[in-house]
Amino acid sequence: MINLLYDKISNANDDDLLWKANNNEAYNKFSQHIEYKELPPIPNIETKTTSSTSSTSLTKIDKSNKSQKKALMKPLEIILKESNTFVDFQENIKDKLIEFITKNEFNKVFGITKSSEIMSGIVNNRWNKSTVLFISFLFNKSVEYNNSIVSYKKDEYKETIYLTI
């Protein structure tokens, strides 16, 4: 098919139609390309510490060794990801969840206190223990939260949802 289309073009054998870069600077300015630049290494920070004997020693603190807080996905992001829904529908999903949580049947399952905590977590898009339990209930999976596994039905759920990015 490509050969047929190529033969139909009147100047198919004319190589002058192809633009050849004589000037690399002009080519780079007016074309789309990716330049890879190597980043300089992060230097180590040296600090002085003193001990009780007043002797001074130098210790190196590496920035990568500092404890970094893991980035958690928001509850609505997890719900969209697990339900394979586009981000465009986030507000619609949020409204439907709020409607679902306000039903009396929901309060009978989770209780009034947990239902209000789940509502708070969904509306504010923040994590709490009740919101994690609700996501476990919603997707029939266990959820890893604060270095522990939270599950609505501990014996039945084999899959686990991880909240870290």
C-alpha positions in Angstrom: 0.0 0.0 0.0 2.8 2.4 0.8 4.5 1.6 -2.5 1.3 2.4 -4.4 1.0 5.7 -2.6 4.6 6.5 -3.1 4.4 5.8 -6.9 1.3 8.0 -7.2 3.3 11.1 -6.0 4.4 13.0 -9.1 7.9 13.7 -7.8 8.6 10.4 -6.1 12.1 10.1 -7.4 13.1 13.7 -6.8 15.6 13.7 -3.9 15.6 17.5 -3.7 12.3 17.4 -1.9 14.0 16.1 1.2 15.4 18.9 3.4 19.0 18.3 4.3 20.5 20.2 7.1 23.5 22.3 6.0 23.5 24.3 9.2 23.2 22.2 12.4 22.3 25.2 14.5 19.3 26.1 12.2 18.3 22.4 12.2 18.3 22.2 16.0 16.4 25.5 16.3 13.5 24.6 14.0 13.2 20.8 14.6 11.9 18.7 17.4 14.7 16.8 19.1 15.8 15.8 22.6 19.1 16.9 24.0 20.5 14.8 26.8 22.6 16.7 29.3 24.4 14.9 32.0 23.7 16.3 35.4 26.6 17.1 37.7 26.9 14.8 40.7 25.4 15.9 44.0 28.2 16.9 46.4 28.5 15.4 49.8 28.0 17.8 52.7 30.7 17.9 55.3 29.9 18.9 58.9 32.0 19.2 62.0 30.9 17.4 65.2 32.4 17.7 68.6 32.4 15.0 71.2 32.6 15.3 75.0 36.5 15.2 74.8 36.4 18.3 72.6 38.1 16.5 69.7 36.8 17.5 66.2 36.1 15.0 63.5 34.6 15.4 60.1 31.7 13.2 59.1 30.1 13.1 55.7 26.3 13.2 55.4 25.0 11.8 52.1 21.7 13.3 51.0 20.5 10.0 49.7 20.8 8.5 53.2 18.3 10.8 54.7 15.0 9.2 55.4 12.6 10.3 52.6 8.9 10.3 53.0 7.2 8.0 50.4 4.8 9.8 48.1 1.3 8.4 48.5 -1.3 8.4 45.9 -4.5 10.2 46.9 -7.7 8.1 47.5 -9.4 9.3 44.4 -6.3 8.5 42.3 -6.3 4.9 43.7 -10.1 4.6 42.9 -9.6 5.9 39.4 -6.6 3.6 38.8 -8.2 0.5 40.2 -11.5 1.1 38.3 -9.7 1.9 35.1 -11.4 5.3 34.8 -10.1 8.4 33.2 -9.1 11.4 35.3 -11.8 13.5 33.5 -14.4 11.6 35.5 -12.9 12.3 38.9 -15.6 14.7 40.0 -18.4 12.4 38.8 -16.9 9.5 40.7 -16.5 11.6 43.8 -20.2 12.6 43.6 -21.3 9.0 43.1 -19.2 7.9 46.1 -20.7 10.6 48.3 -24.2 9.6 47.2 -23.3 5.9 48.0 -21.8 6.7 51.4 -24.9 8.7 52.5 -27.3 5.8 52.0 -28.7 4.0 55.1 -27.5 0.6 53.9 -23.9 1.9 53.9 -24.3 3.2 57.5 -25.6 -0.2 58.5 -22.4 -1.9 57.2 -19.8 0.6 58.4 -21.5 2.4 61.2 -22.1 6.2 61.6 -18.6 7.0 62.8 -16.7 5.1 60.1 -19.1 6.4 57.5 -18.4 10.0 58.5 -14.6 9.3 58.5 -14.9 7.7 55.0 -16.9 10.7 53.8 -14.3 13.1 55.2 -11.5 11.1 53.4 -13.3 11.1 50.1 -14.4 14.8 50.2 -11.0 16.1 51.3 -9.1 13.4 49.2 -7.0 12.4 52.2 -6.1 9.1 53.8 -7.4 7.8 57.1 -7.9 4.3 58.4 -11.6 4.2 57.5 -10.9 5.4 53.9 -8.4 2.6 53.5 -10.9 0.1 54.8 -13.5 1.4 52.4 -11.2 1.0 49.4 -10.5 -2.6 50.5 -14.3 -3.1 50.7 -14.8 -1.4 47.3 -12.3 -3.4 45.3 -12.1 -6.7 47.2 -8.4 -6.3 47.8 -6.1 -5.7 50.8 -4.5 -2.3 51.1 -1.0 -1.5 52.4 -1.3 1.5 54.7 1.3 2.8 57.2 3.4 -0.4 56.8 0.5 -2.7 57.6 -2.0 -4.5 55.5 -5.6 -3.4 56.0 -8.3 -5.7 54.7 -12.1 -5.7 54.9 -12.2 -9.5 54.7 -8.7 -10.8 55.8 -9.1 -14.4 54.7 -10.6 -13.8 51.3 -8.5 -11.1 49.7 -5.3 -12.3 47.9 -4.4 -9.1 46.0 -2.9 -6.0 47.6 -3.2 -2.3 46.6 0.0 -0.3 47.3 -0.5 3.4 47.9 3.0 4.5 47.2 3.9 5.9 43.8 
